[in-house]
Amino acid sequence: MNKEQTTYVDEVRAIIDQICQSITHSFVEQYVDVPAIAENRLALLYLFLLERGMTKERARTFTMSTALVQLGLDMHENVKNSYDNSLAAERNRQLTVLAGDYYSSRYYQMLAEAGEMEAIQVLSGAIQRVNEAKMKLYMAERDGRLSSDEYLTLRTEIDTGLYVAIVDKYADNEETRRFWTALFAETAAVENMLGEWEQLKWQQQVPFGFSRFLLQKPGATIAQVAAALEAKAMELMSICEQLVRSLHPPETRHVLTWITSRYSHRVNRLKRVIEEL
């Protein structure tokens, strides 16, 4: 890793640490499973903003605000349709909703204090579109008319909506807009496939997602679904790598290579563990 990459990685880690500090609350953590921070999307957004000529301080503010909104949306997505009648379950439901509201409201405070009114409008519009995509996904699933293609499309809109909104607003030309939109979409898809593959291997459970469509095929087994997820993840990783290789200038390409290489490390680590088992 060269000096430029090291500096960038240190800055991204500092942003993640600052976010973790701002959301840590012992009472919430006692009753609620806080979603993981979408670190790779955060890293990509920070790099995009720096490439647009933003100062590090302003890019950090945008990145942290977007990450907090994403946490809030992810938290709300964890709210279940039904809970048991225990006090712990009731607290979990209430705190999950309240924590999601709290994380989402923090973005407004952060951007307002920085005087970034335009960014508030960009993210508020993105939040609306993401929630609309979530409703479409829920209703299609409820009505039994959700196809695998529609699921993947809506899942991408949900996972990348905030970041794509920033790209749409601040990209300085159409080529840049297309590149970063595609990169966010492909990396989010990789993360989803890897997440489902890991859940299938570690928990021996079929997660709600692409796996369920694979398992609906006649004669499909868990092992076949896991193999299909691995193949799909490798295919998407290859697309990401091709996108990165097409990018100029080379300095940005080198940093993006570090981000996408994290997926390869994750796959190799999972394979090693599986072999040991």
C-alpha positions in Angstrom: 0.0 0.0 0.0 1.5 3.3 -1.1 1.6 6.5 1.0 -1.5 8.0 -0.7 -3.5 4.8 0.0 -2.3 4.7 3.6 -3.4 8.3 4.2 -6.8 7.6 2.6 -7.3 4.4 4.6 -6.4 6.2 7.9 -8.9 8.9 7.1 -11.7 6.4 6.4 -11.0 4.5 9.6 -11.0 7.8 11.5 -14.5 8.6 10.1 -15.8 5.1 11.0 -14.4 5.5 14.6 -16.1 8.9 14.9 -19.4 7.5 13.7 -19.1 4.6 16.2 -18.4 7.0 19.0 -21.4 9.1 18.1 -23.9 6.2 18.1 -22.7 4.2 21.1 -25.3 4.0 23.8 -25.2 1.2 26.3 -29.0 1.0 26.9 -29.7 0.8 23.2 -27.0 -1.9 22.7 -28.5 -3.9 25.6 -31.8 -4.4 23.7 -31.1 -3.7 20.1 -28.9 -5.2 17.4 -27.2 -2.2 15.8 -26.6 -2.8 12.1 -23.0 -2.8 10.8 -21.8 0.4 9.2 -21.7 0.1 5.4 -17.9 0.7 5.4 -17.2 0.1 1.8 -20.0 2.4 0.6 -18.7 5.0 3.1 -15.2 4.7 1.7 -16.4 5.0 -1.9 -18.5 8.1 -1.1 -15.6 9.8 0.7 -13.3 9.1 -2.3 -15.9 10.4 -4.7 -16.3 13.6 -2.8 -12.6 14.2 -2.5 -12.3 13.6 -6.3 -14.9 16.3 -6.8 -12.5 18.8 -5.1 -14.2 19.0 -1.7 -12.1 19.8 1.3 -11.5 16.8 3.6 -13.5 18.5 6.3 -16.5 19.0 4.1 -16.2 15.5 2.5 -16.0 14.0 6.1 -19.2 15.9 7.1 -21.1 14.6 4.0 -19.8 11.0 4.5 -20.6 10.9 8.2 -24.1 12.3 7.6 -24.9 9.9 4.9 -23.6 7.0 7.0 -25.8 8.0 9.9 -28.9 8.2 7.6 -28.0 4.7 6.3 -27.8 3.4 9.8 -31.2 4.8 10.6 -32.7 3.2 7.6 -31.1 -0.1 8.3 -32.3 0.1 11.9 -35.9 0.6 10.8 -35.6 -2.3 8.4 -34.8 -4.5 11.3 -38.2 -3.8 12.9 -40.2 -7.1 12.8 -43.8 -7.5 11.9 -44.5 -9.4 15.0 -42.9 -9.8 18.5 -43.7 -12.0 21.5 -45.3 -10.5 24.5 -42.2 -10.2 26.7 -41.0 -6.9 28.1 -37.6 -7.4 26.4 -39.3 -7.9 23.0 -41.4 -4.7 23.5 -38.3 -2.7 24.4 -36.5 -4.1 21.4 -39.3 -3.0 19.1 -39.6 0.5 20.6 -35.8 1.1 20.8 -35.2 -0.2 17.3 -37.7 2.5 16.0 -36.4 5.2 18.3 -32.7 4.4 17.6 -33.4 4.5 13.8 -35.1 7.9 14.2 -32.2 9.2 16.3 -29.5 8.1 13.8 -31.5 9.6 11.0 -32.0 12.9 12.8 -28.3 13.2 13.5 -27.6 13.8 9.8 -29.8 16.8 9.8 -28.1 18.3 12.8 -24.7 17.7 11.4 -25.4 19.2 8.0 -27.4 22.1 9.4 -24.6 23.0 11.8 -22.2 23.0 8.8 -24.6 25.2 6.7 -25.1 22.5 4.1 -28.8 23.1 3.3 -28.5 21.7 -0.2 -27.1 18.4 1.1 -30.1 18.2 3.5 -32.5 18.5 0.6 -30.5 15.9 -1.5 -30.6 13.3 1.4 -34.2 14.0 2.4 -35.3 13.3 -1.2 -33.1 10.1 -1.2 -34.7 8.9 2.0 -38.1 9.3 0.5 -37.1 7.3 -2.6 -35.5 4.6 -0.5 -38.6 4.2 1.7 -40.7 4.0 -1.4 -38.5 1.2 -2.7 -38.9 -0.6 0.6 -42.7 -0.4 0.4 -42.6 -1.8 -3.2 -40.5 -4.7 -2.0 -42.7 -5.4 1.0 -46.0 -5.2 -1.0 -44.6 -7.4 -3.9 -43.4 -10.0 -1.4 -46.7 -9.8 0.5 -48.7 -10.3 -2.7 -46.5 -13.2 -3.9 -45.5 -11.4 -7.1 -41.9 -10.6 -6.3 -39.5 -11.9 -8.9 -35.7 -12.4 -8.5 -35.0 -9.6 -11.0 -37.4 -7.2 -9.2 -35.9 -8.1 -5.9 -32.3 -7.4 -7.0 -33.4 -4.1 -8.6 -35.3 -2.9 -5.5 -32.5 -4.1 -3.2 -30.0 -2.0 -5.1 -32.2 1.1 -4.9 -32.6 0.6 -1.2 -28.9 0.0 -0.5 -27.4 2.7 -2.8 -30.2 5.3 -2.9 -28.4 7.7 -0.5 -25.0 7.5 -2.3 -26.4 7.7 -5.8 -28.3 10.9 -4.8 -25.0 12.5 -3.8 -23.4 11.3 -7.0 -26.3 12.7 -9.1 -26.0 16.1 -7.4 -22.3 16.5 -7.3 -20.9 14.7 -10.3 -19.5 17.2 -12.7 -20.2 15.2 -15.9 -22.3 12.3 -17.2 -19.4 9.9 -17.5 -18.5 10.4 -13.9 -22.1 10.0 -12.9 -22.5 6.7 -14.8 -19.2 5.3 -13.4 -19.9 6.0 -9.8 -23.6 5.0 -9.9 -22.5 1.6 -11.5 -19.8 1.1 -9.0 -22.1 1.7 -6.0 -24.6 -0.7 -7.5 -22.1 -3.5 -8.2 -20.3 -3.2 -4.9 -23.7 -3.2 -3.0 -24.7 -6.3 -5.0 -21.4 -8.1 -4.1 -21.9 -7.3 -0.4 -25.4 -8.7 -0.5 -24.3 -11.9 -2.1 -21.4 -12.3 0.3 -23.7 -11.6 3.2 -26.2 -14.2 2.1 -23.4 -16.7 1.5 -21.9 -16.2 4.9 -25.3 -16.4 6.6 -26.0 -19.7 4.8 -22.6 -21.1 5.9 -22.5 -19.9 9.5 -26.1 -20.1 10.5 -27.4 -22.8 8.1 -30.4 -20.6 7.4 -31.7 -19.3 4.1 -31.9 -15.5 4.4 -34.6 -13.5 2.8 -33.1 -12.4 -0.4 -31.7 -13.9 -3.6 -31.2 -17.2 -1.9 -34.9 -17.8 -1.6 -35.4 -17.6 -5.3 -32.5 -20.0 -5.9 -34.0 -22.5 -3.4 -37.4 -22.4 -5.2 -35.9 -24.2 -8.2 -37.0 -27.9 -8.4 -34.5 -30.1 -6.5 -32.4 -27.2 -5.2 -30.3 -27.9 -2.1 -28.6 -25.6 0.4 -25.2 -26.7 -0.9 -26.3 -25.7 -4.5 -27.7 -22.4 -3.3 -24.4 -21.6 -1.5 -22.4 -22.6 -4.7 -24.7 -20.3 -6.8 -24.2 -17.4 -4.4 -20.4 -17.9 -4.5 -20.5 -17.9 -8.3 -22.7 -14.8 -8.4 -20.5 -13.0 -6.0 -17.4 -13.8 -8.0 -19.1 -12.6 -11.2 -20.0 -9.3 -9.6 -16.5 -8.9 -8.2 -15.2 -9.3 -11.7 -17.5 -6.6 -12.9 -16.3 -4.3 -10.1 -12.7 -4.9 -11.0 -13.3 -4.2 -14.7 -15.0 -0.9 -13.7 -12.0 0.1 -11.6 -9.5 -0.7 -14.3 -11.4 1.6 -16.7 -11.0 4.6 -14.4 -8.7 7.5 -14.7 -6.6 9.0 -13.1 -4.5 6.0 -11.9 -4.3 7.5 -8.3 -8.0 7.0 -7.8 -7.8 3.6 -9.5 -5.2 2.4 -6.9 -7.4 3.5 -4.0 -10.4 1.8 -5.5 -8.4 -1.4 -5.9 -7.8 -1.4 -2.2 -11.6 -1.1 -1.6 -12.6 -3.9 -4.0 -9.7 -6.1 -2.8 -11.5 -6.3 0.6 -14.1 -8.4 -1.0 -11.5 -10.9 -2.3 -10.0 -11.1 1.2 -13.5 -11.7 2.6 -14.1 -14.6 0.1 -10.8 -16.2 0.8 -11.3 -16.0 4.5 -14.7 -17.6 4.2 -13.3 -20.4 2.0 -10.5 -21.1 4.4 -12.9 -21.4 7.3 -15.2 -23.7 5.3 -12.2 -25.9 4.4 -11.2 -26.2 8.1 -14.7 -27.2 9.0 
